[in-house]
Amino acid sequence: MTEDNNEELRPRKMRGVAFPKAKYGAIIAVIVIIVVNLIYYKETIFSFLK
């Protein structure tokens, strides 16, 4: 009876999909934000270095 209650909560079609850990997703999100900002504000950043 308790086994039925511990059923996986993800939809049937998504059970085979491997989800990454949340901390890896947060790290990747921060890296993507930094890279995009570096590309977008490249001229401004280099003007401060000169």
WOKAPE-V393623 format. One record per pair of residues at least 12 apart in sequence whose C-alpha atoms are under 8 Angstrom apart, sorted by the first residue. I is the first residue (numbers start at 1). J is the second residue. D is the distance in whole Angstrom. If there is no record, write none. Layout:
i-><I & I>
j-><J & J>
d-><D & D>
This chain:
none
